[in-house]
């Protein structure tokens, strides 16, 4: 089970079909969850976040008007680290590819069964709590981790700096530093890193080593240490 009790789990619904949104709200309440808000625009979402930061968001991809669900979901994940479950009628390869930047934990096709929805929510929260044990750090604008060789990582913005200059990293390079920075004084297992970056249950150590090697070449310094038979950790001061 996830660490949250059902009463503590607040869910944001992004859906522009009123009847569907209200039906989903009642279903979630029947499970024991609370619903923080129902929104269909970025502006409405931002206003909602000023009042309540939800535990997760269930997002429809296609919305009426200028905004779309992918843009809203991208903001929720990249800025607020709110986990995303897409609930949509669209399952074509092109649409799914567009959602990857949001790194959704679940992708459900309408109409989905209540049990499937409930299971996906619980799985999402278990994984998210597993990866982010200190979620409050993302709300701190000045949370830095000081690394060796004049490097530091800003956890709130997920930016690596060298001599106070930002270094341009790939998405996966950022993700591995992001995860390791949440466990600065202990190694993170190969399996956990691989699952977080590639969402794979079976890890490929060669692929992981290649990622770390390329990061070393880019930075000019090995900031990630291999802890024998345990995993990797950051070289913090």
Helices and strands as residue ranges (DSSP letters): G 6-8, E 10-14, H 18-31, E 34-39, H 42-51, E 56-59, H 69-78, E 83-88, H 93-99, G 100-102, E 106-109, H 114-131, G 135-139, E 144-147, E 151-154, E 159-162, E 165-167, H 171-181, H 190-198, H 205-219, E 224-227, E 231-234
